[in-house]
Amino acid sequence: MKKVVAIISFLIISLCCSAICKATEVKVSGRQLLVDDVPFTVKGVCFGSTPVGKGWYPQYDWSKDPDLYNVDFPLIKAMGGNTIRIYDSPTEIAALDAAYDNGIYVIMTLKVAQLDFGIPSVREEVEENFKNMVNQWKGHPAILMWCLGNEQNASWNHVGDIKDWYSLVNECAQTSHELEEGNFHPVTTGNWKLDNIGDHYFLAHDDDMPYLDVWSAQIYEGSSFFATFSDYTPKSTKPLCITEYGCDSWDAVKNKPNEGAQAEVFCNLWTQIEQNLSTFDSNRVCIGGTLHMWADDWCRNQSGSPDWTHDTTPTDDPLHNLYDSYNPTGGLIKNWNEEWCGVVSIFPNTYDKIPKKSYYALRKLWTGEDYLEETPLFVRGVKNYANPFSPYRGNTRIEFTLNRLSDIKIEIYDIAGKRVCSWAEVESNVISRIYWNGLHTEITYQIYWDGRDKDNRVVANGVYVCRIKAKVKNENLTEVKYRRIMVLK
């Protein structure tokens, strides 16, 4: 009987899982992208969120770190985002589950090295890797599209004849369609600008690539796409997705952060994407885009700085025509710093994200809702030493860090909930202040408790609770943290 029950339970679970894990129906109709037969706009971010001190994949695998994506995905959702583009296939299904639970779809990219795509063994390896990725993830409901490579058509990303790349993309797309049979996910490739698209000579015309479903382009032209959409229209009848666009928040002219300028650029670019969306007008060409990028990327090390340093060294890069590109005295200047491209900031020793002005500006465009622009308040690193401690032998040091100037109240309670003592003025107890390039502050406090109550009496042995409350003046922001302290005489 128990065996029968076990078998029935297994079948029920299997049926439930197959229903839950059913792939989302995604298809292309003309220039529209349809999700479950409804026109879909890609409001996305290129998902990079490597913690400070970590290196790129595979040194750090974000999909194995729920403490990271369980902070990031709700923030992307609150921003109005519905898509992330990832640059490597993840290793953990829980990460994609979390994305889907937050209403976020995934454009999954197969990373491709700088290779000669005319070599048969190279082509076989790329196609095999692509097949493995498709087979592994094709049934997951979070998958929106497959993306093959990243700017492989650019001179720095391939060796040999670029025709070989485009023919390989078409072959991989055909393989993907066959693997997924009738319900296949669209296939795209991250093209550098519109280069080669629609050109028979490069085998990049629609007739040469019948299995490619969507063209994608990385466009960096400053605060405008200029003629991108009108130029694309006669090149292809396929939809266009802008898989990278945006700018950094480091102003190389003034040598300081400029979140306002970054927000202005992102808003200008999204407005132009919106004006060319095929979602509500099938005669238009664009299905949306994924901005570059979600979080500041300290691990890029443009000046050779370690992963613990947020460097401010811009690079000579005439390919990225950003808002601070041109020197008022004439000539191109160093202007591009990918460590500052995020719409949220990151900080050492924490998974916290601080939204920049561009986050709030895009949230208003993507959700249509008014918002209160405010930097969140975090109390972190709460600890005490010694613990346990004896009032007859010394004090216990209570330490914590805030990211904003706040009114602070610290209270000690006994296990019955009775307040033992408190501190209201703690500004004199600041031991360090860290300014991150003038943007945000980290303030560390140390308070010493001698194990006495408000009447200067030594407290009894037992467990006590330290309550730390921080409140930002003139803002409705409050954070409370607790720490257990044991007194043992």
Secondary structure, DSSP 8 states (H G I E B T S, - for coil): -HHHHHHHHHHHHHHHHHHHT----EEEETTEEEETTEE--EEEEE-----TT--STTTS-GGG-HHHHHHHHHHHHHHT--EEEESS--S-HHHHHHHHHTT-EEEEEE---SEETTSHHHHHHHHHHHHHHHHHHTT-TTEEEEEEEESTTSGGGEES-HHHHHHHHHHHHHHHHHHHTTS---EEEEEETTTTTT-GGGT-STTT-TT--EEEEE---SS--TTHHHHHTTT-SS-EEEEE----SEETTTTEE-HHHHHHHHHHHHHHHHHTBSSS-TTS-EEEEEES-SB--GGG-TTS--TT------B--TT---TT-B-TTSSB---B-GGG--SEEE-TT---EEE-HHHHHHHHHHH-----------EEEEEEESSSB-TTT--EEEEEEESS--EEEEEEE-TTS-EEEEES--GGGEEEEEEETTTEEEEEEEEEE-SB-TTS-B--SEEEEEEEEEE-TTSS-EEEEEEEEEE--
